[in-house]
Amino acid sequence: MIINSETLDEILTNVSNSFLECESVQEICQLYAQYQNTINEQAEFAIKKLSIKEEK
């Protein structure tokens, strides 16, 4: 499944807006870390899910 461009645009707009709401460099760094952790966790989960499918 490839995410459609409309959904991707919406996600990127929301991410951009959340960064624009930050009031300090520290908040930006914390938000960045939070997004990075979420992306890593979701990628790991998706890889494990695909690996289980391939084993069957």
CHARMM-style PDB file with segment names, atoms N, HN, CA, C and O in Angstrom:
ATOM      1  N   MET     1       0.834  -1.178   0.000  1.00  0.00      PROA
ATOM      2  CA  MET     1       0.000   0.000   0.000  1.00  0.00      PROA
ATOM      3  C   MET     1       0.879   1.242   0.000  1.00  0.00      PROA
ATOM      4  O   MET     1       1.772   1.380   0.836  1.00  0.00      PROA
ATOM      5  N   ILE     2       0.631   2.110  -0.907  1.00  0.00      PROA
ATOM      6  HN  ILE     2      -0.094   1.997  -1.587  1.00  0.00      PROA
ATOM      7  CA  ILE     2       1.330   3.385  -0.951  1.00  0.00      PROA
ATOM      8  C   ILE     2       0.345   4.449  -0.496  1.00  0.00      PROA
ATOM      9  O   ILE     2      -0.773   4.527  -1.006  1.00  0.00      PROA
ATOM     10  N   ILE     3       0.757   5.263   0.459  1.00  0.00      PROA
ATOM     11  HN  ILE     3       1.665   5.199   0.873  1.00  0.00      PROA
ATOM     12  CA  ILE     3      -0.131   6.293   0.990  1.00  0.00      PROA
ATOM     13  C   ILE     3      -0.451   7.291  -0.109  1.00  0.00      PROA
ATOM     14  O   ILE     3       0.423   7.676  -0.885  1.00  0.00      PROA
ATOM     15  N   ASN     4      -1.707   7.706  -0.169  1.00  0.00      PROA
ATOM     16  HN  ASN     4      -2.417   7.394   0.462  1.00  0.00      PROA
ATOM     17  CA  ASN     4      -2.063   8.647  -1.234  1.00  0.00      PROA
ATOM     18  C   ASN     4      -1.551  10.044  -0.896  1.00  0.00      PROA
ATOM     19  O   ASN     4      -1.337  10.375   0.270  1.00  0.00      PROA
ATOM     20  N   SER     5      -1.362  10.841  -1.915  1.00  0.00      PROA
ATOM     21  HN  SER     5      -1.536  10.572  -2.862  1.00  0.00      PROA
ATOM     22  CA  SER     5      -0.723  12.150  -1.729  1.00  0.00      PROA
ATOM     23  C   SER     5      -1.577  13.083  -0.881  1.00  0.00      PROA
ATOM     24  O   SER     5      -1.037  13.932  -0.172  1.00  0.00      PROA
ATOM     25  N   GLU     6      -2.883  12.945  -0.940  1.00  0.00      PROA
ATOM     26  HN  GLU     6      -3.322  12.255  -1.516  1.00  0.00      PROA
ATOM     27  CA  GLU     6      -3.755  13.801  -0.131  1.00  0.00      PROA
ATOM     28  C   GLU     6      -3.549  13.524   1.357  1.00  0.00      PROA
ATOM     29  O   GLU     6      -3.459  14.451   2.162  1.00  0.00      PROA
ATOM     30  N   THR     7      -3.476  12.254   1.713  1.00  0.00      PROA
ATOM     31  HN  THR     7      -3.549  11.501   1.059  1.00  0.00      PROA
ATOM     32  CA  THR     7      -3.244  11.874   3.108  1.00  0.00      PROA
ATOM     33  C   THR     7      -1.866  12.329   3.556  1.00  0.00      PROA
ATOM     34  O   THR     7      -1.713  12.865   4.654  1.00  0.00      PROA
ATOM     35  N   LEU     8      -0.862  12.120   2.714  1.00  0.00      PROA
ATOM     36  HN  LEU     8      -0.986  11.684   1.822  1.00  0.00      PROA
ATOM     37  CA  LEU     8       0.496  12.536   3.051  1.00  0.00      PROA
ATOM     38  C   LEU     8       0.555  14.054   3.241  1.00  0.00      PROA
ATOM     39  O   LEU     8       1.187  14.532   4.183  1.00  0.00      PROA
ATOM     40  N   ASP     9      -0.091  14.812   2.365  1.00  0.00      PROA
ATOM     41  HN  ASP     9      -0.605  14.424   1.600  1.00  0.00      PROA
ATOM     42  CA  ASP     9      -0.131  16.275   2.501  1.00  0.00      PROA
ATOM     43  C   ASP     9      -0.752  16.688   3.825  1.00  0.00      PROA
ATOM     44  O   ASP     9      -0.268  17.612   4.479  1.00  0.00      PROA
ATOM     45  N   GLU    10      -1.822  16.009   4.223  1.00  0.00      PROA
ATOM     46  HN  GLU    10      -2.214  15.258   3.692  1.00  0.00      PROA
ATOM     47  CA  GLU    10      -2.488  16.326   5.482  1.00  0.00      PROA
ATOM     48  C   GLU    10      -1.568  16.046   6.676  1.00  0.00      PROA
ATOM     49  O   GLU    10      -1.484  16.842   7.610  1.00  0.00      PROA
ATOM     50  N   ILE    11      -0.883  14.903   6.626  1.00  0.00      PROA
ATOM     51  HN  ILE    11      -0.951  14.256   5.867  1.00  0.00      PROA
ATOM     52  CA  ILE    11       0.049  14.559   7.705  1.00  0.00      PROA
ATOM     53  C   ILE    11       1.164  15.599   7.790  1.00  0.00      PROA
ATOM     54  O   ILE    11       1.485  16.082   8.876  1.00  0.00      PROA
ATOM     55  N   LEU    12       1.748  15.940   6.653  1.00  0.00      PROA
ATOM     56  HN  LEU    12       1.487  15.548   5.771  1.00  0.00      PROA
ATOM     57  CA  LEU    12       2.861  16.888   6.644  1.00  0.00      PROA
ATOM     58  C   LEU    12       2.423  18.281   7.090  1.00  0.00      PROA
ATOM     59  O   LEU    12       3.182  18.988   7.753  1.00  0.00      PROA
ATOM     60  N   THR    13       1.216  18.674   6.734  1.00  0.00      PROA
ATOM     61  HN  THR    13       0.599  18.100   6.195  1.00  0.00      PROA
ATOM     62  CA  THR    13       0.679  19.964   7.172  1.00  0.00      PROA
ATOM     63  C   THR    13       0.524  19.980   8.684  1.00  0.00      PROA
ATOM     64  O   THR    13       0.879  20.958   9.341  1.00  0.00      PROA
ATOM     65  N   ASN    14      -0.008  18.894   9.231  1.00  0.00      PROA
ATOM     66  HN  ASN    14      -0.296  18.099   8.697  1.00  0.00      PROA
ATOM     67  CA  ASN    14      -0.173  18.810  10.684  1.00  0.00      PROA
ATOM     68  C   ASN    14       1.170  18.824  11.409  1.00  0.00      PROA
ATOM     69  O   ASN    14       1.307  19.457  12.456  1.00  0.00      PROA
ATOM     70  N   VAL    15       2.151  18.132  10.856  1.00  0.00      PROA
ATOM     71  HN  VAL    15       2.039  17.618  10.005  1.00  0.00      PROA
ATOM     72  CA  VAL    15       3.489  18.128  11.462  1.00  0.00      PROA
ATOM     73  C   VAL    15       4.076  19.539  11.413  1.00  0.00      PROA
ATOM     74  O   VAL    15       4.616  20.027  12.405  1.00  0.00      PROA
ATOM     75  N   SER    16       3.968  20.184  10.266  1.00  0.00      PROA
ATOM     76  HN  SER    16       3.530  19.788   9.460  1.00  0.00      PROA
ATOM     77  CA  SER    16       4.497  21.540  10.127  1.00  0.00      PROA
ATOM     78  C   SER    16       3.826  22.503  11.103  1.00  0.00      PROA
ATOM     79  O   SER    16       4.492  23.317  11.742  1.00  0.00      PROA
ATOM     80  N   ASN    17       2.512  22.402  11.211  1.00  0.00      PROA
ATOM     81  HN  ASN    17       1.971  21.740  10.692  1.00  0.00      PROA
ATOM     82  CA  ASN    17       1.782  23.276  12.130  1.00  0.00      PROA
ATOM     83  C   ASN    17       2.190  23.053  13.573  1.00  0.00      PROA
ATOM     84  O   ASN    17       2.285  24.000  14.354  1.00  0.00      PROA
ATOM     85  N   SER    18       2.432  21.794  13.925  1.00  0.00      PROA
ATOM     86  HN  SER    18       2.355  21.025  13.291  1.00  0.00      PROA
ATOM     87  CA  SER    18       2.828  21.518  15.306  1.00  0.00      PROA
ATOM     88  C   SER    18       4.196  22.131  15.611  1.00  0.00      PROA
ATOM     89  O   SER    18       4.427  22.598  16.727  1.00  0.00      PROA
ATOM     90  N   PHE    19       5.096  22.134  14.641  1.00  0.00      PROA
ATOM     91  HN  PHE    19       4.909  21.755  13.735  1.00  0.00      PROA
ATOM     92  CA  PHE    19       6.388  22.785  14.858  1.00  0.00      PROA
ATOM     93  C   PHE    19       6.234  24.294  14.966  1.00  0.00      PROA
ATOM     94  O   PHE    19       6.924  24.934  15.760  1.00  0.00      PROA
ATOM     95  N   LEU    20       5.335  24.865  14.173  1.00  0.00      PROA
ATOM     96  HN  LEU    20       4.775  24.345  13.528  1.00  0.00      PROA
ATOM     97  CA  LEU    20       5.125  26.317  14.217  1.00  0.00      PROA
ATOM     98  C   LEU    20       4.519  26.770  15.539  1.00  0.00      PROA
ATOM     99  O   LEU    20       4.655  27.934  15.917  1.00  0.00      PROA
ATOM    100  N   GLU    21       3.858  25.868  16.239  1.00  0.00      PROA
ATOM    101  HN  GLU    21       3.748  24.922  15.932  1.00  0.00      PROA
ATOM    102  CA  GLU    21       3.267  26.199  17.532  1.00  0.00      PROA
ATOM    103  C   GLU    21       4.293  26.186  18.666  1.00  0.00      PROA
ATOM    104  O   GLU    21       4.007  26.671  19.761  1.00  0.00      PROA
ATOM    105  N   CYS    22       5.470  25.643  18.417  1.00  0.00      PROA
ATOM    106  HN  CYS    22       5.702  25.249  17.527  1.00  0.00      PROA
ATOM    107  CA  CYS    22       6.500  25.593  19.450  1.00  0.00      PROA
ATOM    108  C   CYS    22       6.963  27.011  19.785  1.00  0.00      PROA
ATOM    109  O   CYS    22       7.068  27.876  18.916  1.00  0.00      PROA
ATOM    110  N   GLU    23       7.235  27.217  21.070  1.00  0.00      PROA
ATOM    111  HN  GLU    23       7.150  26.514  21.777  1.00  0.00      PROA
ATOM    112  CA  GLU    23       7.630  28.547  21.529  1.00  0.00      PROA
ATOM    113  C   GLU    23       9.088  28.633  21.941  1.00  0.00      PROA
ATOM    114  O   GLU    23       9.557  29.693  22.354  1.00  0.00      PROA
ATOM    115  N   SER    24       9.811  27.522  21.833  1.00  0.00      PROA
ATOM    116  HN  SER    24       9.431  26.660  21.497  1.00  0.00      PROA
ATOM    117  CA  SER    24      11.234  27.553  22.180  1.00  0.00      PROA
ATOM    118  C   SER    24      11.964  26.466  21.401  1.00  0.00      PROA
ATOM    119  O   SER    24      11.356  25.536  20.870  1.00  0.00      PROA
ATOM    120  N   VAL    25      13.274  26.609  21.351  1.00  0.00      PROA
ATOM    121  HN  VAL    25      13.768  27.364  21.782  1.00  0.00      PROA
ATOM    122  CA  VAL    25      14.097  25.609  20.686  1.00  0.00      PROA
ATOM    123  C   VAL    25      13.949  24.273  21.413  1.00  0.00      PROA
ATOM    124  O   VAL    25      13.932  23.217  20.781  1.00  0.00      PROA
ATOM    125  N   GLN    26      13.841  24.322  22.741  1.00  0.00      PROA
ATOM    126  HN  GLN    26      13.855  25.180  23.255  1.00  0.00      PROA
ATOM    127  CA  GLN    26      13.677  23.096  23.520  1.00  0.00      PROA
ATOM    128  C   GLN    26      12.399  22.365  23.117  1.00  0.00      PROA
ATOM    129  O   GLN    26      12.406  21.142  22.976  1.00  0.00      PROA
ATOM    130  N   GLU    27      11.307  23.098  22.931  1.00  0.00      PROA
ATOM    131  HN  GLU    27      11.302  24.091  23.045  1.00  0.00      PROA
ATOM    132  CA  GLU    27      10.051  22.469  22.503  1.00  0.00      PROA
ATOM    133  C   GLU    27      10.195  21.843  21.123  1.00  0.00      PROA
ATOM    134  O   GLU    27       9.671  20.757  20.873  1.00  0.00      PROA
ATOM    135  N   ILE    28      10.898  22.518  20.234  1.00  0.00      PROA
ATOM    136  HN  ILE    28      11.323  23.400  20.437  1.00  0.00      PROA
ATOM    137  CA  ILE    28      11.122  21.983  18.891  1.00  0.00      PROA
ATOM    138  C   ILE    28      11.911  20.680  18.978  1.00  0.00      PROA
ATOM    139  O   ILE    28      11.573  19.701  18.313  1.00  0.00      PROA
ATOM    140  N   CYS    29      12.956  20.666  19.794  1.00  0.00      PROA
ATOM    141  HN  CYS    29      13.231  21.461  20.335  1.00  0.00      PROA
ATOM    142  CA  CYS    29      13.769  19.459  19.953  1.00  0.00      PROA
ATOM    143  C   CYS    29      12.959  18.317  20.559  1.00  0.00      PROA
ATOM    144  O   CYS    29      13.091  17.169  20.136  1.00  0.00      PROA
ATOM    145  N   GLN    30      12.124  18.627  21.545  1.00  0.00      PROA
ATOM    146  HN  GLN    30      12.017  19.560  21.889  1.00  0.00      PROA
ATOM    147  CA  GLN    30      11.292  17.596  22.167  1.00  0.00      PROA
ATOM    148  C   GLN    30      10.280  17.041  21.174  1.00  0.00      PROA
ATOM    149  O   GLN    30      10.064  15.831  21.113  1.00  0.00      PROA
ATOM    150  N   LEU    31       9.661  17.925  20.396  1.00  0.00      PROA
ATOM    151  HN  LEU    31       9.837  18.908  20.446  1.00  0.00      PROA
ATOM    152  CA  LEU    31       8.685  17.484  19.399  1.00  0.00      PROA
ATOM    153  C   LEU    31       9.360  16.625  18.332  1.00  0.00      PROA
ATOM    154  O   LEU    31       8.825  15.596  17.919  1.00  0.00      PROA
ATOM    155  N   TYR    32      10.541  17.058  17.892  1.00  0.00      PROA
ATOM    156  HN  TYR    32      10.976  17.894  18.228  1.00  0.00      PROA
ATOM    157  CA  TYR    32      11.295  16.286  16.906  1.00  0.00      PROA
ATOM    158  C   TYR    32      11.576  14.885  17.442  1.00  0.00      PROA
ATOM    159  O   TYR    32      11.380  13.895  16.738  1.00  0.00      PROA
ATOM    160  N   ALA    33      12.034  14.807  18.681  1.00  0.00      PROA
ATOM    161  HN  ALA    33      12.193  15.612  19.253  1.00  0.00      PROA
ATOM    162  CA  ALA    33      12.350  13.509  19.279  1.00  0.00      PROA
ATOM    163  C   ALA    33      11.095  12.646  19.374  1.00  0.00      PROA
ATOM    164  O   ALA    33      11.140  11.442  19.124  1.00  0.00      PROA
ATOM    165  N   GLN    34       9.993  13.264  19.732  1.00  0.00      PROA
ATOM    166  HN  GLN    34       9.957  14.242  19.935  1.00  0.00      PROA
ATOM    167  CA  GLN    34       8.734  12.521  19.842  1.00  0.00      PROA
ATOM    168  C   GLN    34       8.318  11.962  18.482  1.00  0.00      PROA
ATOM    169  O   GLN    34       7.944  10.794  18.379  1.00  0.00      PROA
ATOM    170  N   TYR    35       8.382  12.783  17.454  1.00  0.00      PROA
ATOM    171  HN  TYR    35       8.686  13.732  17.538  1.00  0.00      PROA
ATOM    172  CA  TYR    35       8.033  12.304  16.109  1.00  0.00      PROA
ATOM    173  C   TYR    35       8.993  11.199  15.660  1.00  0.00      PROA
ATOM    174  O   TYR    35       8.567  10.191  15.097  1.00  0.00      PROA
ATOM    175  N   GLN    36      10.279  11.394  15.911  1.00  0.00      PROA
ATOM    176  HN  GLN    36      10.624  12.213  16.369  1.00  0.00      PROA
ATOM    177  CA  GLN    36      11.270  10.405  15.491  1.00  0.00      PROA
ATOM    178  C   GLN    36      11.032   9.072  16.182  1.00  0.00      PROA
ATOM    179  O   GLN    36      11.108   8.019  15.548  1.00  0.00      PROA
ATOM    180  N   ASN    37      10.743   9.112  17.482  1.00  0.00      PROA
ATOM    181  HN  ASN    37      10.682   9.968  17.996  1.00  0.00      PROA
ATOM    182  CA  ASN    37      10.456   7.880  18.215  1.00  0.00      PROA
ATOM    183  C   ASN    37       9.216   7.183  17.677  1.00  0.00      PROA
ATOM    184  O   ASN    37       9.196   5.962  17.524  1.00  0.00      PROA
ATOM    185  N   THR    38       8.187   7.964  17.393  1.00  0.00      PROA
ATOM    186  HN  THR    38       8.203   8.956  17.518  1.00  0.00      PROA
ATOM    187  CA  THR    38       6.949   7.391  16.859  1.00  0.00      PROA
ATOM    188  C   THR    38       7.188   6.742  15.504  1.00  0.00      PROA
ATOM    189  O   THR    38       6.709   5.638  15.246  1.00  0.00      PROA
ATOM    190  N   ILE    39       7.919   7.419  14.649  1.00  0.00      PROA
ATOM    191  HN  ILE    39       8.308   8.317  14.858  1.00  0.00      PROA
ATOM    192  CA  ILE    39       8.232   6.872  13.321  1.00  0.00      PROA
ATOM    193  C   ILE    39       9.030   5.584  13.456  1.00  0.00      PROA
ATOM    194  O   ILE    39       8.739   4.602  12.774  1.00  0.00      PROA
ATOM    195  N   ASN    40      10.029   5.578  14.324  1.00  0.00      PROA
ATOM    196  HN  ASN    40      10.265   6.376  14.878  1.00  0.00      PROA
ATOM    197  CA  ASN    40      10.844   4.375  14.519  1.00  0.00      PROA
ATOM    198  C   ASN    40      10.010   3.216  15.046  1.00  0.00      PROA
ATOM    199  O   ASN    40      10.134   2.090  14.565  1.00  0.00      PROA
ATOM    200  N   GLU    41       9.163   3.488  16.029  1.00  0.00      PROA
ATOM    201  HN  GLU    41       9.063   4.403  16.420  1.00  0.00      PROA
ATOM    202  CA  GLU    41       8.318   2.439  16.600  1.00  0.00      PROA
ATOM    203  C   GLU    41       7.363   1.863  15.560  1.00  0.00      PROA
ATOM    204  O   GLU    41       7.189   0.647  15.477  1.00  0.00      PROA
ATOM    205  N   GLN    42       6.749   2.730  14.776  1.00  0.00      PROA
ATOM    206  HN  GLN    42       6.891   3.718  14.844  1.00  0.00      PROA
ATOM    207  CA  GLN    42       5.799   2.269  13.773  1.00  0.00      PROA
ATOM    208  C   GLN    42       6.492   1.491  12.664  1.00  0.00      PROA
ATOM    209  O   GLN    42       5.954   0.504  12.162  1.00  0.00      PROA
ATOM    210  N   ALA    43       7.680   1.932  12.283  1.00  0.00      PROA
ATOM    211  HN  ALA    43       8.117   2.734  12.690  1.00  0.00      PROA
ATOM    212  CA  ALA    43       8.436   1.216  11.252  1.00  0.00      PROA
ATOM    213  C   ALA    43       8.837  -0.172  11.748  1.00  0.00      PROA
ATOM    214  O   ALA    43       8.724  -1.155  11.016  1.00  0.00      PROA
ATOM    215  N   GLU    44       9.305  -0.246  12.992  1.00  0.00      PROA
ATOM    216  HN  GLU    44       9.397   0.552  13.587  1.00  0.00      PROA
ATOM    217  CA  GLU    44       9.679  -1.547  13.561  1.00  0.00      PROA
ATOM    218  C   GLU    44       8.470  -2.474  13.622  1.00  0.00      PROA
ATOM    219  O   GLU    44       8.575  -3.656  13.294  1.00  0.00      PROA
ATOM    220  N   PHE    45       7.332  -1.945  14.038  1.00  0.00      PROA
ATOM    221  HN  PHE    45       7.247  -0.985  14.304  1.00  0.00      PROA
ATOM    222  CA  PHE    45       6.111  -2.742  14.115  1.00  0.00      PROA
ATOM    223  C   PHE    45       5.715  -3.261  12.735  1.00  0.00      PROA
ATOM    224  O   PHE    45       5.379  -4.435  12.576  1.00  0.00      PROA
ATOM    225  N   ALA    46       5.759  -2.377  11.741  1.00  0.00      PROA
ATOM    226  HN  ALA    46       6.032  -1.424  11.870  1.00  0.00      PROA
ATOM    227  CA  ALA    46       5.381  -2.774  10.385  1.00  0.00      PROA
ATOM    228  C   ALA    46       6.322  -3.838   9.835  1.00  0.00      PROA
ATOM    229  O   ALA    46       5.879  -4.775   9.171  1.00  0.00      PROA
ATOM    230  N   ILE    47       7.606  -3.700  10.103  1.00  0.00      PROA
ATOM    231  HN  ILE    47       7.966  -2.938  10.642  1.00  0.00      PROA
ATOM    232  CA  ILE    47       8.586  -4.689   9.635  1.00  0.00      PROA
ATOM    233  C   ILE    47       8.325  -6.037  10.290  1.00  0.00      PROA
ATOM    234  O   ILE    47       8.356  -7.069   9.620  1.00  0.00      PROA
ATOM    235  N   LYS    48       8.067  -6.037  11.602  1.00  0.00      PROA
ATOM    236  HN  LYS    48       8.041  -5.199  12.147  1.00  0.00      PROA
ATOM    237  CA  LYS    48       7.766  -7.291  12.301  1.00  0.00      PROA
ATOM    238  C   LYS    48       6.502  -7.928  11.738  1.00  0.00      PROA
ATOM    239  O   LYS    48       6.439  -9.142  11.542  1.00  0.00      PROA
ATOM    240  N   LYS    49       5.503  -7.102  11.483  1.00  0.00      PROA
ATOM    241  HN  LYS    49       5.554  -6.116  11.642  1.00  0.00      PROA
ATOM    242  CA  LYS    49       4.237  -7.616  10.931  1.00  0.00      PROA
ATOM    243  C   LYS    49       4.459  -8.256   9.570  1.00  0.00      PROA
ATOM    244  O   LYS    49       3.908  -9.321   9.294  1.00  0.00      PROA
ATOM    245  N   LEU    50       5.252  -7.629   8.719  1.00  0.00      PROA
ATOM    246  HN  LEU    50       5.700  -6.764   8.943  1.00  0.00      PROA
ATOM    247  CA  LEU    50       5.556  -8.192   7.400  1.00  0.00      PROA
ATOM    248  C   LEU    50       6.389  -9.450   7.517  1.00  0.00      PROA
ATOM    249  O   LEU    50       6.194 -10.401   6.759  1.00  0.00      PROA
ATOM    250  N   SER    51       7.309  -9.463   8.453  1.00  0.00      PROA
ATOM    251  HN  SER    51       7.468  -8.691   9.069  1.00  0.00      PROA
ATOM    252  CA  SER    51       8.153 -10.652   8.645  1.00  0.00      PROA
ATOM    253  C   SER    51       7.324 -11.848   9.055  1.00  0.00      PROA
ATOM    254  O   SER    51       7.563 -12.961   8.588  1.00  0.00      PROA
ATOM    255  N   ILE    52       6.352 -11.630   9.922  1.00  0.00      PROA
ATOM    256  HN  ILE    52       6.157 -10.726  10.302  1.00  0.00      PROA
ATOM    257  CA  ILE    52       5.467 -12.714  10.358  1.00  0.00      PROA
ATOM    258  C   ILE    52       4.650 -13.225   9.171  1.00  0.00      PROA
ATOM    259  O   ILE    52       4.469 -14.432   9.013  1.00  0.00      PROA
ATOM    260  N   LYS    53       4.156 -12.302   8.334  1.00  0.00      PROA
ATOM    261  HN  LYS    53       4.302 -11.321   8.463  1.00  0.00      PROA
ATOM    262  CA  LYS    53       3.387 -12.693   7.142  1.00  0.00      PROA
ATOM    263  C   LYS    53       4.234 -13.551   6.209  1.00  0.00      PROA
ATOM    264  O   LYS    53       3.763 -14.556   5.678  1.00  0.00      PROA
ATOM    265  N   GLU    54       5.494 -13.145   6.013  1.00  0.00      PROA
ATOM    266  HN  GLU    54       5.877 -12.328   6.444  1.00  0.00      PROA
ATOM    267  CA  GLU    54       6.379 -13.856   5.094  1.00  0.00      PROA
ATOM    268  C   GLU    54       6.725 -15.251   5.585  1.00  0.00      PROA
ATOM    269  O   GLU    54       6.964 -16.155   4.785  1.00  0.00      PROA
ATOM    270  N   GLU    55       6.753 -15.427   6.913  1.00  0.00      PROA
ATOM    271  HN  GLU    55       6.558 -14.692   7.562  1.00  0.00      PROA
ATOM    272  CA  GLU    55       7.078 -16.737   7.477  1.00  0.00      PROA
ATOM    273  C   GLU    55       5.960 -17.750   7.245  1.00  0.00      PROA
ATOM    274  O   GLU    55       6.209 -18.955   7.206  1.00  0.00      PROA
ATOM    275  N   LYS    56       4.756 -17.273   7.096  1.00  0.00      PROA
ATOM    276  HN  LYS    56       4.553 -16.295   7.128  1.00  0.00      PROA
ATOM    277  CA  LYS    56       3.605 -18.179   6.939  1.00  0.00      PROA
ATOM    278  C   LYS    56       3.510 -18.749   5.546  1.00  0.00      PROA
ATOM    279  OT1 LYS    56       2.599 -19.525   5.258  1.00  0.00      PROA
TER     280      LYS     56
END
